[in-house]
Amino acid sequence: VALECQSLNLKARMVAIKLKRHTFDVIQRQTTLAGPTNDVQTIVNSALRLMRNENSIGAAMTLRLVGVRASQFDHEDELPEDQAKIESFLLAPMTIAETQ
């Protein structure tokens, strides 16, 4: 996650984890960082801290999936030029076919 943020010159203010148990129950937790970052160690430590703080995960807990994401990015003007923005979609006129 952090390396992709670095390659896109994005800095996130939030890190979140998603844990799926063997029973398919899903646990999601997130934390807001002190400031925007794309530092690998900061993002990894934040995700690990969220996992350690989850009391329902015991030593014998079986997980099917562990996911980490970053969000609330700073400096939207520094996004790649080819990345679509929602404003262009919202301002585009709708055709009759799209409304049916």
Disulfide bonds with the S-S distance in Angstrom:
none
